[in-house]
Amino acid sequence: MKRFLIAAATLALVLGGTLAGAPGAAHAATTTVTYTGDLATVFTNPERGFHNRYEIVNDPAVNDYASNTIPGFNPDMLDRTFARARMAGNTLVHSYVHLDKYQTTDLPQALLDNLGTGLAAARAQGMKVVLRFAYVWDGYSAVKEPQMERHIDQLAPVLAANADVLMHLEAGFFGAWGEWHESPYTAASEQNQAPVRYRLVKKLLASTSPAIPVAIRYPIFNYELAQRTTPPAGCPLPDNCLLTTQDFDRLGFHDDCFLADAADMGTYDQNSWLGWFDVAAKKQWVYDMATSTGGNKIVGGETCNATGGNDAAGVNAQYELAHQHWTEINEDYAPVNIDLWKNASVAASGADPAETLFTRIERKLGYRLRLVDATFPSSATSESPFTFSAHLVNDGYAGVIKPRPAFLVFDDGTHRYDVPLAGVDPRTWKPGAVTVPTRSVALPAMASGQYRLALWLPDQATGLRGNPAYSIRLANTGTWDAVKGYNVLASSVTVGACTGQCPPPCADCVAPSTPIGLAVTAATPTSIALSWNAATDNVGVTGYQVFRGGVQVATVTGTAFTDTGLAGGSYTYTVKAFDPAGNLSAASAPLSATTAVTPPPAGLVLDDFDGSPAYPSAAKNDLGKWTGGNCFLNGGGSGVAAGGELTLQYNNCGWFGSDVGTDLSAYTYIVVRIKGGNAAHFNLGVGGVTKVFGDFVLDGGGHPVLTGAYQDIRIPMAANGISRVSPGQLAMGFWYGGSGTVTIDSISFAK
């Protein structure tokens, strides 16, 4: 008993919690562990939160909106690394799929393939995607129903193959922006249009995975869909073309003018052929939306360019987000509302700390699950029952929307056993107190030993379970393992065919001393070298863990480490020591370190790609003006800036642009420090002149020839007819039939 109590006390200390329930015999004892909630931290979790807008179809040949010929085009939206979203801590992106060019024709295979590669890119980055299909941007759409159904048939295989990374679909297809207005099928007052709406929704549901929700733009249409009890004419779809319970469970709501005015800019005030329902009645429909099993439905959308229903104190936003159970919302649009939230300070309330309204919304969109306590045996026997129960609080606005399993994980570092918690459905963990009643699971055949016990809430798709980004993190301190993607419940549970006091006496219980003297010994533009003084231990120090920004980046046996491949900038490091028993020291004092800065080239620098501003996420060059790229094979189309250079991989496609917008009369040359590729594969345009790069005339009459080594290509502007007074934008186009890689160290203007 004494050994068990020592182990239990250690467990409580490690988890930052407390133990309750004095155990009897160690073999059969259960322990209740209470956990410390994290009420303030903003952290990422899958399938919830702010989303960012991207063009997932990034080929301008099949998507006109991926071209700089469109007013307001921003190449950042073509970035398939989703750097802007990831830097903001967001796990969702929203994308239109523009079908403007195909209103009377089939979709080309190139578009379907590009959509597939875009969704694959989201998977590679640990993201999920909200999709909407639209035939027009701001205008009237009269695309016929058979054409829409044909397109859904074409899209179905791509959506099925990528169902794992589709958060949900917005019903789309009809009208301006696919937003169910400005079309011959979306007048809520016209009964004769209702069958078309019904058939399209049924077609979309029947053609996609049952795990994918579909959000309807207006509550009146959700109400209308629910009233039909007889099949609409001319509908050869499953279930006699009637929506099933499973179908209705998938239907949610997206509000694209949240708090724009008292009726959210038309969201709640249409007249219907079914009768007149006022704003309050329609809002109540949204408040009451629930699945057949009592879970929340998908609710999301965006604000629009009006704030009539918003308020600086954040009262309306908090009330509606909570009562409508919002899961996601657009961070990019509209700034007039997003900025209002960022500037609004809200007082502490309940479990919420004082913070900005934006931060509160960022924390609470969707689910935020906080573990209060869990009860389980302190020891177990292989191939025998193991019981588990828990209490949680969901501090978020909504529950988990999509199906998701729950596992108890037993992990000793060598063996890992994932034991399903049958009958546990996280979708039922709606806002407020949550009880997970006692569950008895059968342990598999397990090696005897000491195991870490964890609660794992991975994605429903087995192919995503290896990526921790798709697993739910609980809002507790000291429980999340970011590498394994699970929440640690206990650091030591004994498994074996033992009786009585199972935990062995402690071989080595003392952690090493805290490392001191952490310092920078060298730095380059892409690396930082560190060293520290050796720690001490009663048995001996085995090695050190090195952390950058709180994330472990290395394990070393000595007292030095060089962090390489950095993008440039400042980083914070800590070091922990460990001994043969795995005892881990406290973290060293944090050290802030900065990469070396490469001296800029002489003259006026357009961009030296040193990471400041960051390319492409900042969308600005060293003159503070716009820059970006698209259609390259790397960097999600934009190319990759790292180590003070921009690498562009091209295959008869690629465009890079950087605005100059300043008088260059004081300068004689454009200087491009470049290597690789072929000077005949791309052009350069600036100051009213566009030529194949190899055709520019250099001093002495020669022409640029590229090699595998860096060289400064100095192009005399006057001799090549380039306007120095009005240089406009410097652009490079890679549409000359070649393929290869060019690397640019800098672009500048010299005297």
N, C-alpha and C positions, 0 to 999 in steps of 0.2 A: 504493500500500500504506500509506503513512503516513497519508493521509486516512482510510482504512478503520479503521486501528488507533485513531485518535483517536475516531472515531465509536463503535467498539466499547467503548473504555474509558469513554466517556461513558455508553453504554448500561448497563454494569455498575454505574456509580455511581448512576444514576437508579433502578435496580431494587434496589439494596442487595444485589446478588449478585456473582458472579465469573464470568469467562469462561475457557473451556478450549478447546484445539485451535487452534493457530496457523493462520489461514487461508492458502490459497494465493492464486490470483487472486481478486479481490473478487467477480467475476461468479459464480463457482461455489462460493465458500467456504461452509462450514457453521460455525455457532457453537453451542457448548454454553454455556448460561447456567444458573448455579445460583442458587437463590432462597432467601431467608431465611424459615424457617418461623415461624408464629405459634402457639406452643404453649399460650398461656394465655388469650387473649381469648375471651370469650363473644360471639358475633355470630349474627345471624339467618340462616337458610337455609331454603328451602322444603321441605315434605314431611318434616319431622323435628322432634324436640324435645318439650318439654312442650306439652300442650294445655290449654285452658281450656273450661269447661262453659258452654254457652249454650242457649237455646230458640230455634232457628232459625225455628220457626213462632211468630210473636209475636202472633197475633190471638186474644184470649181467646174469641171466638165459635166458633172451631174447635179451640182448644187450652185445656183447663181449666187446664193448668199455666202458662199465661201470665196467670193472674189472681191477684189478691191474696187470693182466697178459699182458696187452697191453703196449708196450713201450711208455713212455711219459705220461702214465695215471696220471691224477690229480684228486683226489676225490672231490676237490672243484667244479668240473663241475657237480657233482651229487647233489649239495646243492639246495634243493627245496625252501629254503627261499630266494635264489638269493641275498645273503648278499653282495657279491662283487659288483654286478651291482647296488644295491640300495645305497651302500656306495659311489659309484662313481656318484650318481645322475642320473643314466640311467634308462630308462623305457622300454627298449627293450632287449630281449635276443634272441640269435640265436642258433638253435639246428639242428643237423643232426638227422634223424631217420635211423639207420643203418639196412639194410635189407640183409646183407651179407649171413646170415644163411638160407635165404629163397628164394634163386635164382630159385629154382625149386619146391617150395612147397607153400602152403597157409601160411599166417601170423597166428601165434598162437593167441588165444584170450588173453593170458597173455600179449602179446606185445600191443595189442590194448587197453586193460584195463590200462596198465601202461602208455601208451601215454595219455589216458584220465585223469588219476590222475595227470600226470605232467602238463598238461594244466590247470587243476583245481588249482594246486599249484600256477601257474603264476597268475591266477585270484585273488587268495587270497592275493597275494603280490602287486596287482595293476600294474602288468607287462603285456606286450604283446609279442608275440613270432613270430619269423621268422623261418619257417620250411623248410628243404630240405631233400628229401628222396634219399638215395644212396645205391647201391649194393656193391660197393667196395670203399676202401680208395684210396691208390695210386696204381692203376693198371688198367687192361683192364676189361671191363664188357661186357659180351655177353648175358645178360638176354633177353629172347625173348619177343616180343611185347605182346602176349596174357597173359604172366605171369605178366607184368607190369600193364596191364589193370585189371586183376583179383585183384591185390593188391590195385589198386585205388578204386575198388568196395568195398573191405574190409575196407579201410581207410575212405571212405566217411561218414559213420555214426558218427565216432569219430570227424572228421573235422566239420561236420554240428553241432554237439552238442556243439562244442567249438569255433564256428566261431567268437564269440564275442572277444576272446583273441588272435586270429590269425591276426597279423599285415599284413603279406602277405606270400605267398609261393614262394620259388624259384623252377623253373620248375623241376630240379633234374632228378632222375631216370637214365638218360643216363650217362655211362662212369665213369671215376675216379672222386671221390667226388660228383657224380651226377652233374658234371660240363660241360657236353655236349662235352667231348672229350674222346678219348680212348674207342670207342665203334663202333659197326657195323652200327650205325644209325646217326653219327654226323660228317661225312665228308661233309663240306659245298660245296665241288666241285662235289659231286655225286648226280645227279638229282633223281636217283632211291631210295635214302634214304629219300628224302624230304617228301613223303607221310606218312612215319612212324612218323616223327617229328610232322607233322601237326595233325595226328590222336591222338597222345599222348597229345598234348596241348589242343585239343578240348575235349578229355576225362577228363582231369584235370579240365578244366573250367566248363564242364557240371556236374561234380560230386561235386562241391563245391559252397559255397554261392557266389552270385554275388557281395557281398560287399568285397570279398577277392581278392586283386590284385595277379597276377602271374608274377614274374620277369624272363625273359629269359637271359641266360648267354651272348650271342653274338649278337651285332646289326645286323649282316648279317642274322641271323635267324628270327629276327623280320621283317626285310625287306622281306625275303622269304615268311613268313606267309601271309604278306599283298598282295602278288602278285597272290595268288591262287583265281581263280574265278569259278572253277568247283570242284565238290566234289572229294576227293581222293577215290580210289577204296576200297571196303571192309570196309565201315565205317557206322554202323547202329546208329549213334549218332544223337541228335536233330539238327534241322535247316538244314537238309540234309547234315549234317557234315561240314557245312561251318561256319566260324567264323562270328559272328554278330557284329554290332556296339558296343553292350554292351561288347562282348568278347574282342574286340580290346581296348576298354577303360580300361580293366583290365590288359592288357599286358604292363609290364615295362621292366626294364633292371637291371641286377646286374653284376658289373665289379669286378672280384676277383683278379685283378692285377693292381689296380689303380696306375698310374704313375710309373709302374715298368720300363718302357722304352718308347720310342716314340710311340709305338703301344700298350702299356699296355700288354706286353708279350703275343701277339697273339690275343688280344681282337679285334683289328681293322684291321688285315692284312691277313685274310684268303681269298683265291681265291674261287669264287662261280660259280656254274653252270649257274647262271643268268648273269654273266659277272664280270669284274674286277672293283672294287670300291676302291679308295685309302683311306688312313687313314682320311684325311680331310673330304671326303664325308661321311664316316661312322660316324665320330664325329658329323657332321652337322645333321645327322638323329637323334642322341640323343638330340642335342640342340633343335631340332624342335618337339620332342615328345609332344603330347598334347591329351587330351581326346576330344570327340566330342563336349563337352560343353566348351572347352577352358581351362580346368584345367591341372595341372601337373600330370604326371604319376609317379609311384614308380621308383626311381633310388636309388640303394644302393650297398653294397658289402664290399670289404676289399682291403687293399694293399697286396702285397706279398713281398718276401724276396729279393727285389732289389729296388734301388732308382734312376734308370737311368733317369726317367722322372720327378723326384722330384727336388726341389731346396731349398737351405737353406733360401732363402729370402721369400719363400712361394708364389711366383708369380703364378707358374703353378697350384698349389693346389687350390688357391683362384679362379683362372679363371675357371678351369674345374668344380669345385664344384658348382659355381654360374651358369655357362652356361648350365651344364647338369641337374641342379636342383636336387641335391642330398638330400635325406631325412634321410638316416642312413648309418653308416659305422662301421666296426669292430674296437673296441678299443684294442682288445687283440692281433691282428695280422695285420701286422708284426711290431715288435718293432723297426726295423731299420728305418721305416717311421714314426711311431707314436712318437718315441723319437726325430726324426728330427723336427717334428712339435712342440714338447714341448720345444725344445731349440731355435726355431726360433722366433725372436721378429719382429713384424710387426708394422708399423707406423699407427697412426690415419688416417682414410680415410672415408670421408662422415660422416655417423652416427656412424661409428665404432671407438672405442677408441684405443689407443696404447695398445697392449697386445701380448701374445704369439700366435703363429699360432694355436696351439692346442685349446686355449681358444676361439679364434675367430670361429674356426670350431665347437666347442662344443656349442657355442651360436647360430650359424646360420644354422646348419643342419636342413633341413625341414623348417617349418614356425617359425617366430618370429613376432607376431602381436602386434603392438603398437597403442594404441588408441590416436588419436589427439584431437578430440572433438566429442561431441554428443549433439543433440538437441531434447528436449522433453518437455512436459508441466510440470509446477511446481505443478500443482494440477489436479485432475481428478475426474470423477464421476463414481461410480460403474455401470457396464453394459452399458458403453458408449465407444466411440472411444478414442484411445490414440495413438498419433503419435510419431514416433521415426526415427531419421536419424543419421548417424555418418560418420566420416572420420578416416581411419586408415592408417598405413604404415606397410607393411610386410617387415621387415628387414632381413628375412631368405633367404635361397637359393631356397626354393620351397614353394608351397602352401600346404594347408591341402589336404591329398591324399584321405582319405576315407570319405564317407557320414557322416555328423554331423549336428544335428539341432541347431537352435539358439532360445533362449527364453529370454524374459524380465521377471525378477523375482521381485515381490512385496513381501517384507518380513518385518513384524513388530515384529518378535520374537515369536509371537503366531500363526499368520496366514501366510501362504506362498502360493502365487499364481504364477504358472509358465505359462506364456502366450506365445504361439508360435509366432515367427516372420516368418510368412509364406512368402515364396519366397526368403528368405535369405539363401544362400548356401556358407558356408565358403570355400568350395573347389575353388570358383572363386576368392578368395583373394590371388592372386599370388604376387610374389615379386614386391615391389614398392607401389605407392599410391593406396588406396582402398577407394571407396565411397559406403556407404550403403544408397541408396536413401530412401526418406521418405516412411515409412510403417505405415499404419493405422491398429491397432489391436483392437479387441473388448474385453474390460475388462469383466471378469466374475462378478457375484454377489460377492461383497467384503465387509467385515466389514469396517466401517469408521475408519479413523485414519491416523497416520503418518507411512509411509512405507519407508524402504530402497529399492532403485531401483538398480537392477543389471543386467548385461548381462551374461547369462549362456550358455556355449558352451559344453554340455555334450557329452558322447558317443552316437552313434546311437543305441547301444544295451541298452534297458531299464533296464536290469538287472545289468548294470554297473553304472547306474547314481547315485546310493547312495554312490559311492566311489569317493571322490574329485580327486583322482589320475588320473582318466580318463577324467577329464574336462580340457579345455584349459585355461591357465593363460595368461593374456595379459602382455606385457612388459611395465608396468607403475608402478609408485611408489604410494603406499597407496590405491590401488584398490582391490588387491587380498584378498579374504577371504578363507584361506586354509581349514577351517572347513566345510564351505558350498560349496566350489568348484565353486564360481562365482566371477565375477569382479564387484565391487561396482561402480555404476555410480553416485549415489546421496544418501546422508544419510537421506534425508527427502523429500518425495513427499506426499502431502496430498490427500487422497482419501475419498470422501464422497459426500453427496448431499448438497454441500455448494455453496454459491455465494459470490463474493467479496473476502475479505481478510480472507482466511481460516486458516492459521497457528495461533494457539492460542498464546497469550503472554507468555513469558517464566516464572512456579511454582517454578524453581531452575535452573540457567544458569551457575553456577560457579562450575568448577571441583575441586575435592579435591587437597590438596597439594601433592607434589611428596614424596613418601615414602623414608625415609633415614635410615641409620644405618643397612642396610642389611648385615647379618653376618652368618657364620656357627656356630652352637652350638654343633653339634656332627656329627660323620661320622662313618659308618661301611663299610665293603667291598661292600655292596649292597645298601646303603642308605646315604642320606645327610639331616641333619636337619637344618632348616633356621629360623631366626627370624629377625624382623625389628621394627623400631619405628612406632607408630601409626600416620597416616596422619590426617589432619584436614580438615573440610569442613563447609560451612556456614549453611548447614542443618544437616549434619551428614554423617559419612562414613558408608556405608553398608557392604563393604567387600573388598577383594583384589584378583587380578588375579596374578598368579605366572607363569612365563615363563621360560622354559629351552631351551636354544639355539634359542630363538625367537619364540618358539611354546608354547602356553598356555598348562600347565599341570594340573592346579588346580584353583579352586575358593574357598576361605576360608573367614570366618567372623572374625577370630582373626589375630594376628600378628606373627604367627608361622606356619610352614609347614614342614613335613618330606617327602622327595621324595624317594620312595622305589622302589625295583625291578631293580636297576641300574646294568649295566654290569661291572662296575669298570672303573675308569679313571677320567678325568677332565670334568666339565660341567660349563656352564655360565648361571647365573640366573638374572632375573630382576623381579620387582614387580610393579603393578599399583593398585591404589585405585579407587573405584567407589562409587557414592552416590545413593540415592533413585531414582533420575531422570535418572540414567545411565550415568551421566557425568564421564568421565574417566581421571584420572590424567596422567601426563607424567610418563614414566618409570623411576624407580630408577636407580642409577648408577649400571652398571653390576658388578656382583660378580663371580669370578672364584672359584670353589670349587672342591675338589678332594675326592673320596672315600678313606676309610682307606685301607691300604695294609695288608693282612694277612701274618704274618711271614712265610717264606718258611720252609718246613721241613729241618731238618739237613741233611747234606750230599750233594750229587750231584742231583739236581732236573731235572728230565726229563720234567715234566710239572705239574704246580699247578693250571692251568686253571683259572688264575686270570684276564684274559682279555688282558694280555700283554705278548706275542703276542696274538692277537684275534683269537680264534678258531671258525669256521674252516677257516675264510676268509684269514688269514695271511698264513695259511698252514705251520706254523713253531711252533716248541715246544720251551721250555726254553733253549735248547742247540743251538737254531738257525737252527735246522734241520727240515726236512719235517715231517708233521703229517697230519692225516685226517681220515675220516671214511665214510662208505657207508652202505646202506641197513637197517639202523635203522628206526624205525617208527616215530621218532621225528627229528626236525632240518633239514627237507628235506633230510633225510638219514644219515646225519653226526652226529646226536646227538646234544644236546644243552649244551653249556657252559654258565653258568650264576651264579652269586653269588659265584664265586671261586670254582665251582665244575662242573664236566661233567656228564650229565645224558644221559644214553643210554637205549632207549626202544627197545626191540628186540622181534621177534617172529620167531624163527628158521631161522633167517637171521640177519647178522650184522658183520661188520669188522671194527676194529680200529687199526691203525698202527702209530708208532712214531719212527723215526730213532734215534738210539743212536750214532753209529759211533765213539765211543771214547773208549779208553782202560779203563776198570773198575777194573784193578788188585788191585787198592788201596781200593776197596770196597768189602764187604762180602755179603750184602743182597740187593735184590730188595724189596722195601717197597711200597706196594700198599695200600693206605688209601681208603677204599671202604665200601659201605653198599648196602643192597638190593640184589635182584636176587638170583640165586642159583649157587653154585660153580661147579655144574655138567652141566651147560648150555653153558659153553664157555671154550675155551682153551686159553693158553698164550704161545707165542713162543718168544724166545730170545736166542741169543748165541748158535744156533744150536740145541736147545731143544724145542719141542712143546708138552705140556701136557694139558689135561683137568685141569682147575684151581684147582679143588678139589683134584687132584692127586699129586700135589707138596708136597714134604716132608718138614716139618718145623722142627725147633730145638726141640728135644725131641721125634721125630717120629710121631707127629700128622700131620693133613692135614687141609687146609683152610676150614672153615665153615662160610658162610655169614649170617648176621643178619640184622635187620632193623636199627641198630646203627653203626656208623662209628667204624672201628677197623683197626689197622695197620697190614696187612698181610706181615710178614717178611719172604721172601723166600731165604734161603741160596743158593747162586749160585753154589759153588763148590759141595755141597752135592747133587745137582740135575743135575750135569753134564753140567752146563751152562758155555760156554766159556766167560771168562771175558776179554780176550785179544781182541777177535773179536766178540762183542755182536751183531753187525748188527742192525736189526730192532726189536723193541718190538712190537708184534702184538697180538690182541685178536680176536678170531673168534667165532661167536655165531650161529653155525650150528649143534646143538645137540638136536634138537627137542623141546626145551623149549621156554617159553615166560616169560617176566617179565621186570623189570627195575633195572639196577645197577647204582649207583652214585659213581663217583670217585673224591675224593678231591685232590689227588696228586699221582704221581708216581715218586719215587726217588731211589737213591742208597746210602746205609749207610754202615758204617764200623762196 
